[in-house]
Amino acid sequence: MPLPSAVLTSAVSDPASGLDRSQARLLRANDDVATALIDLCAGTLVRVSHGAVLREARLTENIPAGHKFAVRALGAGLRIRKYGEFIGRTTRAVPAGAWVHVHNLVTTARHEGAHERAWYESAETARVAAVLGTVRCHVGESPVFDAENNRLYWIDVRGTPAIHTLALDDGREQSWPLSEDIGSIVLAGPGRLLAGLRSGFAFFDCGTTTLRPMIDPEAALPGNRMNDGKCDAEGRFWCGSTNPETGTADGSLYVLDAQLRCRRVLDDLFTPNGMTWSVDGRTMYLADTRRGFIHAFPYDVTHGELGERRLFADLGAIPGGPDGATIDCEDFLWSAQFEAGCLIRYAPDGTMDRVLRLPVSRPTSCAFGGPDYRQLFVTTATRGLSEDDLRREPLAGRVLVLDVGVAGLPAASFSHDAPERGPT
C-alpha cells in the first residue's frame, strides 16, 4: 500500500534517546511489532520504547497510520506478539522496519479440532503433592531423576545460572552456581553430569564441583547458547541451541555420541525444546517453542538418524509455547506449556488427552521419578513476572511434584566410551 510522501512531525519528547512519541508506539516490552500513530515514510528511522526496552528500526516501506511494522528481523514461522500476546505467525521472513500485515502474517486463532475439547471442556486442576526444596529459580529447567541415589537434579538457566540437586529421602539440598548460562543436563555416570552451556558441552563432577569443557559446536555464534537436551536409548545426547535475543531462527539441533563426536542434524530452529522418544524408541519428538509446533520424526535408534518430520501438534491458538517434555509408560507425551500455566498430555496421534492447570503460569519442563516413577517433577520460572505476579504465584520458580495417575519411565544416561579431551 504505497503512501504519498508526508511531512513527519518533529515533536521529540525525549531528546536524549531520540524518541519521537508521536510516530509509533511499542505496546509491550516483548512485542515484535510497533504501531504507527501517523503515516510513516520508507527510510524513516523510528525509535520506540517500553520501560527499559528500546527498539530502533529504519522503515523499509511506507507504513499507514494504525498499522504494524517489525521492530526487529522476524524469521519465517515465528509467532509474533503485540500487546504482549500472540497475534499470528509469519508466513515468510520479515526484515526490521517492514510492514506486518496480511501479506506476511496469518492468524493462529483457530483451534485444531483435536485440541478444542480437551482445552475448553476437559481441563483439570493438577494435584500438587509437594514442593521441593527452598530454591526459587529465575528459569528452572531440565529436571533429571537419579534413581540409584534417589535424587533430583535441575538447573536455573539464566539470571542466576546454577545446577541444583535435592536428596528425596532427607531433603538435603546442594547448589552449584555457574558463571555462564546453562540449557540442560543429563546423567553421565556416578556423580557426573553432562551439561549444555552457552560455551558448548561440558562434564560436571558433582564431587569436586569441577566443570570440564569438551566441545563448542557454535563457537562462532557468541549470541547462541545450548538449550534443552536429552539422551536417546543408546545414550547419545541430543541438544538444541538458541539465540533468545533475536526474532530469527538461529538455533540448531546437535547430537553428541559416545566418542564425543558432535554432529549438527537440523537448523532453522527458534527455540528447540522437549526432545523425548516414544516407548519403543522409534519416534523422536521435538518442539520449537516460539513457532508453537511440536514435531515428530521416525527415529533409527541404532544409527541415531531422524526420518522425515511431521507436524505432531500445532499450538498456535494456545497461549504460551510448548517447552520441556517427557513420555509416560502408556506412550503419551507430557509437555509443559510455558506462559499458559499448564501441562498438556498428548495421545500418540497428537490429540490432546488431558490439560492440567497449574498454580504457576510458567512451567518449563517435566520428568517422572520417585517410587515406581509415579511422581511427575515440574520445573517452573519467574522470568518476566512482575512483583504483583510473584505475589499471586508464590510457587513460581519452584519444583512441583504432581500425582498424575500414571507412571513414567527411567531417563537414559549419556554413554561415554572415549578418552576425554579438552575444548576443541
GUKE-909127 format. One line per field, with one value per residue (C-alpha): residue number from 0; residue in three letters; y, x, z. Coordinates in steps of 0.001 Angstrom, whole numbers, always signed. Each point is the difference from the previous one (the first is absolute). Layout:
n <- (NUM/...) $
res <- (ALA/...) $
v <- (Y/...) $
u <- (X/...) $
w <- (Z/...) $
//
This chain:
n <- (0/1/2/3/4/5/6/7/8/9/10/11/12/13/14/15/16/17/18/19/20/21/22/23/24/25/26/27/28/29/30/31/32/33/34/35/36/37/38/39/40/41/42/43/44/45/46/47/48/49/50/51/52/53/54/55/56/57/58/59/60/61/62/63/64/65/66/67/68/69/70/71/72/73/74/75/76/77/78/79/80/81/82/83/84/85/86/87/88/89/90/91/92/93/94/95/96/97/98/99/100/101/102/103/104/105/106/107/108/109/110/111/112/113/114/115/116/117/118/119/120/121/122/123/124/125/126/127/128/129/130/131/132/133/134/135/136/137/138/139/140/141/142/143/144/145/146/147/148/149/150/151/152/153/154/155/156/157/158/159/160/161/162/163/164/165/166/167/168/169/170/171/172/173/174/175/176/177/178/179/180/181/182/183/184/185/186/187/188/189/190/191/192/193/194/195/196/197/198/199/200/201/202/203/204/205/206/207/208/209/210/211/212/213/214/215/216/217/218/219/220/221/222/223/224/225/226/227/228/229/230/231/232/233/234/235/236/237/238/239/240/241/242/243/244/245/246/247/248/249/250/251/252/253/254/255/256/257/258/259/260/261/262/263/264/265/266/267/268/269/270/271/272/273/274/275/276/277/278/279/280/281/282/283/284/285/286/287/288/289/290/291/292/293/294/295/296/297/298/299/300/301/302/303/304/305/306/307/308/309/310/311/312/313/314/315/316/317/318/319/320/321/322/323/324/325/326/327/328/329/330/331/332/333/334/335/336/337/338/339/340/341/342/343/344/345/346/347/348/349/350/351/352/353/354/355/356/357/358/359/360/361/362/363/364/365/366/367/368/369/370/371/372/373/374/375/376/377/378/379/380/381/382/383/384/385/386/387/388/389/390/391/392/393/394/395/396/397/398/399/400/401/402/403/404/405/406/407/408/409/410/411/412/413/414/415/416/417/418/419/420/421/422/423) $
res <- (MET/PRO/LEU/PRO/SER/ALA/VAL/LEU/THR/SER/ALA/VAL/SER/ASP/PRO/ALA/SER/GLY/LEU/ASP/ARG/SER/GLN/ALA/ARG/LEU/LEU/ARG/ALA/ASN/ASP/ASP/VAL/ALA/THR/ALA/LEU/ILE/ASP/LEU/CYS/ALA/GLY/THR/LEU/VAL/ARG/VAL/SER/HIS/GLY/ALA/VAL/LEU/ARG/GLU/ALA/ARG/LEU/THR/GLU/ASN/ILE/PRO/ALA/GLY/HIS/LYS/PHE/ALA/VAL/ARG/ALA/LEU/GLY/ALA/GLY/LEU/ARG/ILE/ARG/LYS/TYR/GLY/GLU/PHE/ILE/GLY/ARG/THR/THR/ARG/ALA/VAL/PRO/ALA/GLY/ALA/TRP/VAL/HIS/VAL/HIS/ASN/LEU/VAL/THR/THR/ALA/ARG/HIS/GLU/GLY/ALA/HIS/GLU/ARG/ALA/TRP/TYR/GLU/SER/ALA/GLU/THR/ALA/ARG/VAL/ALA/ALA/VAL/LEU/GLY/THR/VAL/ARG/CYS/HIS/VAL/GLY/GLU/SER/PRO/VAL/PHE/ASP/ALA/GLU/ASN/ASN/ARG/LEU/TYR/TRP/ILE/ASP/VAL/ARG/GLY/THR/PRO/ALA/ILE/HIS/THR/LEU/ALA/LEU/ASP/ASP/GLY/ARG/GLU/GLN/SER/TRP/PRO/LEU/SER/GLU/ASP/ILE/GLY/SER/ILE/VAL/LEU/ALA/GLY/PRO/GLY/ARG/LEU/LEU/ALA/GLY/LEU/ARG/SER/GLY/PHE/ALA/PHE/PHE/ASP/CYS/GLY/THR/THR/THR/LEU/ARG/PRO/MET/ILE/ASP/PRO/GLU/ALA/ALA/LEU/PRO/GLY/ASN/ARG/MET/ASN/ASP/GLY/LYS/CYS/ASP/ALA/GLU/GLY/ARG/PHE/TRP/CYS/GLY/SER/THR/ASN/PRO/GLU/THR/GLY/THR/ALA/ASP/GLY/SER/LEU/TYR/VAL/LEU/ASP/ALA/GLN/LEU/ARG/CYS/ARG/ARG/VAL/LEU/ASP/ASP/LEU/PHE/THR/PRO/ASN/GLY/MET/THR/TRP/SER/VAL/ASP/GLY/ARG/THR/MET/TYR/LEU/ALA/ASP/THR/ARG/ARG/GLY/PHE/ILE/HIS/ALA/PHE/PRO/TYR/ASP/VAL/THR/HIS/GLY/GLU/LEU/GLY/GLU/ARG/ARG/LEU/PHE/ALA/ASP/LEU/GLY/ALA/ILE/PRO/GLY/GLY/PRO/ASP/GLY/ALA/THR/ILE/ASP/CYS/GLU/ASP/PHE/LEU/TRP/SER/ALA/GLN/PHE/GLU/ALA/GLY/CYS/LEU/ILE/ARG/TYR/ALA/PRO/ASP/GLY/THR/MET/ASP/ARG/VAL/LEU/ARG/LEU/PRO/VAL/SER/ARG/PRO/THR/SER/CYS/ALA/PHE/GLY/GLY/PRO/ASP/TYR/ARG/GLN/LEU/PHE/VAL/THR/THR/ALA/THR/ARG/GLY/LEU/SER/GLU/ASP/ASP/LEU/ARG/ARG/GLU/PRO/LEU/ALA/GLY/ARG/VAL/LEU/VAL/LEU/ASP/VAL/GLY/VAL/ALA/GLY/LEU/PRO/ALA/ALA/SER/PHE/SER/HIS/ASP/ALA/PRO/GLU/ARG/GLY/PRO/THR) $
v <- (+0/+2933/+3260/+3496/+1770/+1584/+2668/-1716/+1768/+748/+166/-1878/-604/-1672/+1719/-2132/-3212/+1467/-1293/+1669/-1225/+1451/-2489/-3480/-1973/-3242/-1346/-2584/-548/-3447/+1037/-787/+2814/+3648/+1956/+3089/+2954/+2013/-825/-785/+57/-2571/+946/+1531/-1020/-839/-499/-1398/-1114/-1709/+252/-686/-1656/+2190/-1155/+1717/-737/+1806/-499/-1973/+1079/+2459/-856/+1235/+1501/-2697/-2780/-2144/-157/-2362/+1448/-2731/-2646/-2791/-3507/-1988/-1886/+2113/+701/+3731/+2078/+3195/+1200/-2774/-2587/-2197/+1426/-2277/-1840/+1434/-1708/+1155/+1802/+3641/+2505/+2624/+3059/-1914/+224/-2950/-723/-2700/-403/-1462/-923/-2683/-312/-2898/+618/-3074/-3114/-3407/-2220/-2522/+2608/+1813/-2412/-619/+3662/+1396/-2836/-2515/+2091/-1037/+1416/-1743/-1770/+1550/-2614/+1944/+2898/-909/+1893/+3714/+1116/+2464/+33/+2759/-2660/-3477/-2728/-3491/-2147/-3319/-2818/-2075/-3257/-1554/+2787/+1026/+3532/+2682/+2370/+3128/+3297/+3741/+1038/+3719/+2957/-2152/-2965/-3050/-3748/-1072/-3379/-1361/-3383/-1267/-2148/+2769/+3274/+1054/+2603/+1040/+2728/+758/+3524/+350/+2842/-445/-966/-3680/-1665/-3634/-2893/-3793/-2708/-1096/-2584/-108/+3522/+1579/+1995/+1054/+3605/+2164/+3505/+3304/-1167/-3453/-3422/-727/-2685/+1065/-1989/+318/-1088/+2389/+2581/+327/+751/-1581/+1592/-2465/+1573/+3194/-579/+3678/+1827/+2378/+959/+1813/+979/-3635/-2380/-3669/-578/-3051/-3465/-3678/-3408/-2651/-3689/-552/+2815/+2644/+3575/+2012/+3727/+3126/+3512/+3342/+3741/+1316/+3638/-106/-586/-2214/-3770/-147/-3338/-3497/-3557/-1967/-3541/-936/-3687/-2311/+897/+3699/+636/+2825/+201/+2675/-1658/+2891/+3764/+2793/-378/+2782/-1731/-3789/-1658/-3116/-2708/-3383/-3418/-2366/-3105/-2163/+2629/+218/+3549/+3103/+3117/+3541/+3291/+3395/+2167/+3351/-1486/-1827/-3378/-3492/-2218/-3757/-1876/-3689/-948/-2594/-596/-2288/+2716/+3089/+1237/+2036/-689/+2517/+2423/+200/+2450/-1653/+2976/+3603/+2147/+3267/+692/-939/+2610/-392/-2601/-3682/-419/-3019/-3407/-3650/-3302/-2132/-3793/+117/+1772/+3359/+3205/+2495/+3552/+3128/+2912/+3001/+3172/-1976/-1401/-3634/-3379/-1641/-3778/-1099/-3355/-1622/+1417/+3595/+410/+1893/-2532/+2042/+3586/+458/+3561/+964/+2637/+1685/+1591/-1028/-3756/-852/-3775/-3259/-3399/-3128/-1432/-1063/-3384/-2030/+3217/+1096/+3578/+2713/+2700/+3374/+2855/+3570/+3556/+3525/+1733/+2733/+97/+3316/+428/-260/-3160/-1523/+693/-1714/-2940/-864/-3350/+1528/-1007/-3044/-3729/-1497/-3682/-1226/-3161/-452/-3549/-1610/-1111/+1090/-1658/+334/+2671/-1188/+1050/+1136/-2908/+999/-2409/+2288/+1603/+3452/+2890/+3670/+2793/-130) $
u <- (+0/+2145/-438/+672/+3002/-897/+1492/+591/-466/+3197/-1455/+2678/-933/+3294/+2912/+2615/-1293/-1299/-3507/-2804/-3085/-2295/+1271/-572/-630/+1385/-2874/+1929/+3686/+10/-1965/+1472/-1903/-765/-3061/+305/-1930/+290/+793/+3733/+2216/+2572/+3455/-1236/+2058/-2500/+896/-2576/+227/-1895/+1567/+3714/-400/+974/-522/+1250/-906/+421/-3178/+414/-3372/-2796/-2077/-3614/-1205/-1388/+1992/+2837/+3666/+2729/+2311/+2566/+562/-2589/+568/-2536/-2482/+553/-3037/+181/-1222/-1985/-1400/+2197/-2309/+453/-1927/+1136/+2853/+2250/-295/+3437/+3027/-714/+2871/+153/-2013/-2318/-3776/-1642/-3437/-2058/+2574/+2571/-2024/-2651/-2276/+455/-3225/-1835/+374/+546/-3009/+2278/+812/-3285/-1779/+2951/+982/-3464/-2013/+2299/+2608/+642/+1855/+3310/+489/+3154/+1282/+3068/+2337/+3681/+2710/+412/+1502/-2018/+1380/-17/-454/-106/+525/+1224/-1194/+1913/-792/+2958/-1649/+3198/+412/-3681/+943/-1378/+2182/-1192/+1463/-566/+647/+719/-119/+1369/+1455/+639/-332/-2212/-564/-2149/+78/-3574/+443/+1125/-489/+3652/+733/+3110/+514/+2925/-100/+1380/+1750/-1981/-3463/-906/-2694/-221/+1583/-56/+1515/+3423/+1246/+360/+105/+335/-2223/+297/-1096/-908/+1305/+385/+3546/-1018/+155/+1788/+159/-799/+1432/-2396/+2649/+2788/-2426/+2288/-1272/+1974/-741/-93/-1166/-1708/-1905/-907/+3161/-515/-3499/+537/-3670/-1087/-122/-858/-3586/-2092/+1496/-537/+1561/-1431/-134/+3564/+1355/+524/-577/-2359/+99/-1251/+1402/-1780/+518/-2824/+832/-918/-3152/+1737/+461/+3650/-227/+1073/-339/+3167/+773/+3051/+928/+1958/+3276/-702/-587/-2457/-2249/-2490/-3246/-2454/+139/-2591/-1309/-1067/-92/+449/-1541/-1743/+2197/-1365/-707/-2941/+49/+1295/+2621/-1191/-1384/+1870/-1912/+1337/-1748/+868/-1420/-140/-1625/-2542/+611/+774/+1455/+453/+2669/+433/+3120/+2688/+1402/+2756/+1587/-1420/-1691/-3195/-2563/-2322/-1599/-3753/-2115/-1083/-1791/-611/-314/-406/-3420/+1081/+1560/+3717/+2155/+963/+3094/+1594/-1636/+66/-1719/-2103/-242/-3164/+1945/-1714/+2030/-39/+982/+363/-1843/+2128/-2009/-3277/+150/-568/+1328/-1527/-130/-125/-1057/+2411/-2060/+469/-3462/-193/-975/+234/+735/+1250/-298/+2841/+298/+2769/-65/+3479/+625/+3153/+531/-1008/+1503/-1285/+1753/-433/-1426/-891/+346/-3461/+928/+197/+2559/-768/+2489/-1306/+1229/-374/+1489/-2264/-2249/-675/+52/-3795/+218/+2484/-2311/-2831/+2275/+1970/+1031/+1461/+3637/-402/+17/-3480/-756/-3224/-2049/-1355/-1261/+2441/+3631/+2928/+3204/+3661/+1926/+2977/+3502/+2843/+2145/+3660/+2681/+2648/+3031/-925/+1497/+187/-1818/+101) $
w <- (+0/-1172/+1868/-1281/+1426/+3312/+2195/+3333/+3273/+1871/+3497/+1937/+3617/+985/-1761/+1771/-1573/-3228/+714/-1919/+1798/-2654/-2610/+1386/+3160/+1434/+2075/+2043/+614/-1646/-3089/-3417/-1695/+663/-1171/-2190/+1457/-3227/-3621/-62/-3072/-1059/+1225/+3259/+3028/+2738/+3657/+2409/+3614/+2770/+3441/-339/-3413/-2964/-3604/-3119/-3610/-3295/-1976/-3213/-1395/+664/+3087/+182/+3275/+2286/-1647/+1338/-916/+1188/+2630/-704/-2652/+296/-1345/-1991/+2165/+3116/+2140/+539/+2904/+255/+3356/+1414/-1629/-3054/-2945/-2807/-1692/-2709/-3380/-1143/+1368/+856/+234/+2722/-1012/-2355/-10/+1796/-1379/-1737/-2783/+2443/+3080/+504/+2991/+2403/+1916/-1294/+2157/-1502/+601/+1697/+2652/+500/+2351/+2310/+200/+698/+1488/+1647/+1770/+3589/+2953/+637/+3334/+1461/+2441/+1138/-719/+97/+1827/+526/-3319/-2068/-3523/-2574/-2698/+1521/-2588/-888/+2950/+142/+2439/+1223/+1089/+1358/+2544/+296/-954/-2298/-2006/-1769/-1207/-40/-3596/+158/+2326/+2824/-1953/+2174/+379/+2912/+1620/+2814/+1749/+33/+3115/+2378/-1931/+54/-2663/-1881/-2559/-2287/-1487/-3524/-1783/-3220/-1215/-8/-2090/+1094/+1901/-215/+2198/-1247/+2494/+3814/+1385/-3420/-2339/-3617/-493/-2978/+720/-1798/-776/-1246/+1635/+3286/+2671/+3575/+2913/+2934/+2513/-956/-1497/-3019/-3478/-2849/-3400/-2893/-3247/-1154/-3243/-313/+1027/-2923/+1266/+3332/+232/+22/+2936/+359/+1073/+856/-429/+771/-701/-2300/+958/-1243/+2177/-2684/+1213/-2206/+740/-1748/-155/+23/-42/+2196/-735/-3700/-2000/-2532/-135/+1096/+1827/-988/+1278/+814/+1071/+2090/-129/+2290/-1746/+640/-3681/-541/-3057/-1035/-1069/-528/-283/-489/+3562/+2343/+3382/-193/+3031/+1238/-1516/+1019/-1516/-247/+2186/-2864/-906/-3588/+190/+1142/+1024/-266/+805/-1452/+2767/-1757/-3087/+2181/-1640/+1259/-2722/-130/-1946/-810/+1959/-698/+3477/-1292/-2126/+1685/-3176/-450/-2715/-1622/+2421/+439/+1949/+3250/+1613/-1057/+3133/-1881/+1529/+3519/+2319/+609/-1686/+309/+2168/+1708/-318/+1038/-836/+2353/+27/-2134/-2794/+541/-253/+2897/-991/+2143/-1621/+1004/+798/-183/+3547/-901/-1034/-3056/-511/-3636/-1405/-2479/-2885/+1268/+1504/+3297/+2646/+3208/+1022/+3558/+1299/+2337/+2748/-2049/-3458/-1145/+189/-1934/+23/+1647/+827/+1708/+3049/+3581/+1090/-3111/-2023/+1082/+898/-2645/+804/-1609/-191/-230/-566/+1345/-3057/-1322/+3073/+1726/+3767/+4/-2096/+2434/+2914/-1881/-885/+3156/-1530/-3167/-401/+2237/-822/+273/+567/-1614/+246/-3535/+365/-2410/+232/-2088/-1157/+1034/-1887/-2054/+1081/-2227/-1175/-190/-1145/-1447/+1702/+1217/-1879/+682/-1837/-3798) $
//
